[in-house]
Amino acid sequence: MRAWMLERTGPPEVLRLVTVASPEPGPGQVAVEVEAIGINYAEVLSRRGLYGWAPRRPYVPGMEATGTIAALGEGVHGREIGERVVVGTQHGAYAERLVVPARRALPAIDGFSVEENAAFGVNFMTAWVALMEMARLRPTDRVGITAAAGGVGTAAVQIASAYGCRVVGMAGSDAKLHLIRELGAEAGVNYRRPDFERRLAEVAPDGALDVVLEVVGGDVYRACQALLANFGRIVVAGYAGLDYSLWNPLSWWRAWRGAPRMNVSDSAVASTGVLATHIGYLLPDEERLLSVWGALTAFATGHGLRPVVGSTFDFADLPAAHRLMESRDSVGKLVVRLEGARPASLSL
Ligand SMILES: NC(=O)c1ccc[n+]([C@@H]2O[C@H](COP(=O)([O-])OP(=O)(O)OC[C@H]3O[C@@H](n4cnc5c(N)ncnc54)[C@H](OP(=O)(O)O)[C@@H]3O)[C@@H](O)[C@H]2O)c1
């Protein structure tokens, strides 16, 4: 089968399309024939060597895909060949086929297209865990979402808005603010404008936020933290602004300075909290994940929420999806389709 391999860190061109043996399911596992892959910013960070949860190279990246069950491992009962599923995994999804524990092959969502099923899992789970499990959102909360036009961001804006919250979406360009408002936010602010902090304070309902889902870091994190109301919670789920190079000591300082942190004394004065989450580390806790998945899918389907698929790519063009994501010009989720992929070239 064909798969994209990461052997060394660097720009998107370091990803190599190779042929490898098709994996067969072991006991308790299923093999999934992949139809579409969801691209995540974490995979861009892994490719650059900046992601702590990445396995040792060389490996096939890719954390989520949708497709059909193609083979059952020993001891797998109650599952069927041909069943449509979505899967989350640490790596291995940039391939025509992958193997996962049977319990982690979740039923694809009825009524979603193949692209939407590829786009849903990681983004909506991250937004849901941050907002509902960590921040314990209430419908009366005023909610700030950063990178709000991206994959996780568009999920979070929809979830918080559907829950009844007043939402302020933040993004890195004016062009993205329209989408954020269309998804339910009452205001949008561009954090790359010099008057960002003042504008954020102006549009936040009564000048404050109760909950923030923060994935950018640096000045964006600090501005959001400064606006937290009493009992406010900021949930850190990413650091997209991380700018770090192993060989540049100045970048070490920049990365350290931009990293989200808190001062407990200051938090005591305002009664605020900083929380952090990473759904990857929850993967082994299958019971919890399944219960969270059940609550999330019931909420999403009940409120008619759908992932925003911003762009789709052929499998053979997968590095172009990385390029678009790191350009900051992407909106919503980037999805790679297996169907219609051009004949494989074995390296870029
Ligand atoms: N904790 C978890 O379990 C978990 C799971 C999934 C994702 N995440 C995190 O959530 C964030 C969003 O992930 P995603 O996959 O949905 O990606 P995404 O939001 O679709 O794309 C990344 C976005 O980050 C923003 N960004 C801010 N500073 C940037 C920079 N210096 N370089 C590039 N982009 C920058 C850009 O939007 P603007 O130009 O609008 O700023 C860009 O579009 C990432 O930080 C990711 O690591 C965390």
The ligand as an SDF file (V2000), in Angstrom:
LIG
                    3D

 48 52  0  0  0  0  0  0  0  0999 V2000
   -4.7620   19.6290   22.9380 N   0  0  0  0  0  0  0  0  0  0  0  0
   -5.2400   18.8550   21.9950 C   0  0  0  0  0  0  0  0  0  0  0  0
   -5.6510   17.7290   22.2610 O   0  0  0  0  0  0  0  0  0  0  0  0
   -5.3200   19.3760   20.6010 C   0  0  0  0  0  0  0  0  0  0  0  0
   -5.9410   18.6430   19.5840 C   0  0  0  0  0  0  0  0  0  0  0  0
   -6.0230   19.2060   18.3130 C   0  0  0  0  0  0  0  0  0  0  0  0
   -5.4680   20.4510   18.0730 C   0  0  0  0  0  0  0  0  0  0  0  0
   -4.8430   21.1210   19.0820 N   0  0  0  0  0  0  0  0  0  0  0  0
   -4.2480   22.4390   18.8540 C   0  0  0  0  0  0  0  0  0  0  0  0
   -5.2970   23.3070   18.4280 O   0  0  0  0  0  0  0  0  0  0  0  0
   -4.7590   24.2590   17.5230 C   0  0  0  0  0  0  0  0  0  0  0  0
   -5.5580   24.2270   16.2280 C   0  0  0  0  0  0  0  0  0  0  0  0
   -5.3140   22.9740   15.5950 O   0  0  0  0  0  0  0  0  0  0  0  0
   -6.0110   22.6300   14.2040 P   0  0  0  0  0  0  0  0  0  0  0  0
   -5.5030   21.3060   13.8130 O   0  0  0  0  0  0  0  0  0  0  0  0
   -7.4630   22.8740   14.3110 O   0  0  0  0  0  0  0  0  0  0  0  0
   -5.3470   23.6960   13.2180 O   0  0  0  0  0  0  0  0  0  0  0  0
   -6.0040   24.9880   12.5480 P   0  0  0  0  0  0  0  0  0  0  0  0
   -6.5720   25.8450   13.6240 O   0  0  0  0  0  0  0  0  0  0  0  0
   -6.9200   24.5800   11.4630 O   0  0  0  0  0  0  0  0  0  0  0  0
   -4.7200   25.6550   11.9030 O   0  0  0  0  0  0  0  0  0  0  0  0
   -3.7660   26.2600   12.7120 C   0  0  0  0  0  0  0  0  0  0  0  0
   -4.1160   27.7430   12.9300 C   0  0  0  0  0  0  0  0  0  0  0  0
   -3.2950   28.2470   13.9520 O   0  0  0  0  0  0  0  0  0  0  0  0
   -3.2390   29.6370   13.8240 C   0  0  0  0  0  0  0  0  0  0  0  0
   -1.8950   30.1300   14.1200 N   0  0  0  0  0  0  0  0  0  0  0  0
   -1.5810   31.0070   15.0900 C   0  0  0  0  0  0  0  0  0  0  0  0
   -0.2860   31.2730   15.0930 N   0  0  0  0  0  0  0  0  0  0  0  0
    0.2710   30.5680   14.0760 C   0  0  0  0  0  0  0  0  0  0  0  0
    1.5720   30.4520   13.5640 C   0  0  0  0  0  0  0  0  0  0  0  0
    2.6110   31.1430   14.0920 N   0  0  0  0  0  0  0  0  0  0  0  0
    1.7860   29.6420   12.5140 N   0  0  0  0  0  0  0  0  0  0  0  0
    0.7610   28.9470   11.9680 C   0  0  0  0  0  0  0  0  0  0  0  0
   -0.5090   29.0110   12.4180 N   0  0  0  0  0  0  0  0  0  0  0  0
   -0.7550   29.8250   13.4660 C   0  0  0  0  0  0  0  0  0  0  0  0
   -3.6260   29.9690   12.3630 C   0  0  0  0  0  0  0  0  0  0  0  0
   -4.8780   30.6390   12.4080 O   0  0  0  0  0  0  0  0  0  0  0  0
   -4.8670   32.2620   12.5180 P   0  0  0  0  0  0  0  0  0  0  0  0
   -4.0260   32.7490   11.3500 O   0  0  0  0  0  0  0  0  0  0  0  0
   -6.2950   32.5960   12.4200 O   0  0  0  0  0  0  0  0  0  0  0  0
   -4.2240   32.5660   13.8200 O   0  0  0  0  0  0  0  0  0  0  0  0
   -3.7720   28.6110   11.7100 C   0  0  0  0  0  0  0  0  0  0  0  0
   -4.7940   28.6090   10.7370 O   0  0  0  0  0  0  0  0  0  0  0  0
   -3.2730   23.9490   17.3480 C   0  0  0  0  0  0  0  0  0  0  0  0
   -2.5490   24.7380   18.2700 O   0  0  0  0  0  0  0  0  0  0  0  0
   -3.2050   22.4940   17.7420 C   0  0  0  0  0  0  0  0  0  0  0  0
   -1.9220   22.1130   18.1760 O   0  0  0  0  0  0  0  0  0  0  0  0
   -4.7710   20.6060   20.3170 C   0  0  0  0  0  0  0  0  0  0  0  0
  1  2  1  0
  2  3  2  0
  2  4  1  0
  4  5  1  0
  4 48  2  0
  5  6  2  0
  6  7  1  0
  7  8  2  0
  8  9  1  0
  8 48  1  0
  9 10  1  0
  9 46  1  0
 10 11  1  0
 11 12  1  0
 11 44  1  0
 12 13  1  0
 13 14  1  0
 14 15  2  0
 14 16  1  0
 14 17  1  0
 17 18  1  0
 18 19  2  0
 18 20  1  0
 18 21  1  0
 21 22  1  0
 22 23  1  0
 23 24  1  0
 23 42  1  0
 24 25  1  0
 25 26  1  0
 25 36  1  0
 26 27  1  0
 26 35  1  0
 27 28  2  0
 28 29  1  0
 29 30  1  0
 29 35  2  0
 30 31  1  0
 30 32  2  0
 32 33  1  0
 33 34  2  0
 34 35  1  0
 36 37  1  0
 36 42  1  0
 37 38  1  0
 38 39  2  0
 38 40  1  0
 38 41  1  0
 42 43  1  0
 44 45  1  0
 44 46  1  0
 46 47  1  0
M  CHG  2   8   1  16  -1
M  END
$$$$
